[in-house]
Amino acid sequence: MQTINYKMEYSILEYVFGLIGPAIIIAAIFYPIADLKIGTLRLHLPTGVANGALMLLGAYVTYLTVGTLFKKRAANSRGASIVLDEKSMSFTTVKKFAGVLTAVNYDAIDKVTVTDIPETSTSSAEKTIEISAPSMTPKKYEFDAIHMAKDSDFDALVNVLKHRATGAAFKNI
């Protein structure tokens, strides 16, 4: 049995976007907008309608950001690791903001796509593994090397899948 640490980290950008929604709501409350201008189109709306639309936009942005933070928290809730046994691999998936322990038998995997794009001067490195298991729900699972503790963990996961998921077709990108 082998364990790979797989922890979803919160980024500064997510926190910044988390502040944008409330900022839009506060701005809509304190700065009334008489009419809404989009490019050359000017909409003459009743008092408060433009501000109401901005408040709804702010609430939606806040919902998306908070939802993402709760999903990452749920993904880390059950140990934040990938456990590789002899017959299956288990990890945490997210269903409706709750972490659910999921086990995938190696025999159920029919396709493994390994993406290993090196870093260039214009883009960062991308290393992902996508596992397709048609008998499972959901049918695809993706693991990103960014969330693994060490670079060697990515290679270890690829090697385990190559040796144990013998019925799977492997594709390297």
VENPEFEN-V456039 format. One record per backbone hydrogen bond with DSSP energy under -0.5 kcal/mol. NH is the residue of the N-H (numbers start at 1). CO is the residue of the C=O. If there is no record, write none. Layout:
nh->{NH/NH}
co->{CO/CO}
//
This chain:
nh->{2/4/6/7/9/15/16/17/18/19/19/20/21/22/23/24/25/26/27/28/29/30/31/32/34/36/38/38/39/41/42/43/43/44/45/48/49/50/52/53/54/55/56/57/58/59/60/61/62/63/64/65/66/67/68/69/70/71/72/73/74/75/76/77/79/82/83/83/84/84/85/85/89/90/91/93/95/95/98/100/102/104/105/106/108/109/109/110/111/112/113/114/114/115/115/116/117/118/120/126/128/129/130/131/131/132/133/133/136/141/143/145/147/148/149/153/154/154/155/156/157/158/159/160/161/162/163/164/165/166/168/169/171/173}
co->{84/82/80/147/7/11/12/13/14/15/16/16/17/18/19/20/21/22/23/24/25/26/27/30/32/43/36/41/37/38/40/36/41/42/43/33/46/46/48/49/50/51/52/53/54/55/56/57/58/59/60/61/62/63/64/65/66/67/68/69/70/71/72/74/76/4/81/90/2/82/83/88/104/83/102/100/93/98/95/93/91/89/103/87/105/105/106/132/132/169/130/112/171/113/128/114/126/116/123/117/115/143/113/129/141/111/131/139/133/131/129/127/144/145/5/150/150/151/151/152/153/154/155/156/157/158/159/160/161/164/165/110/112/114}
//
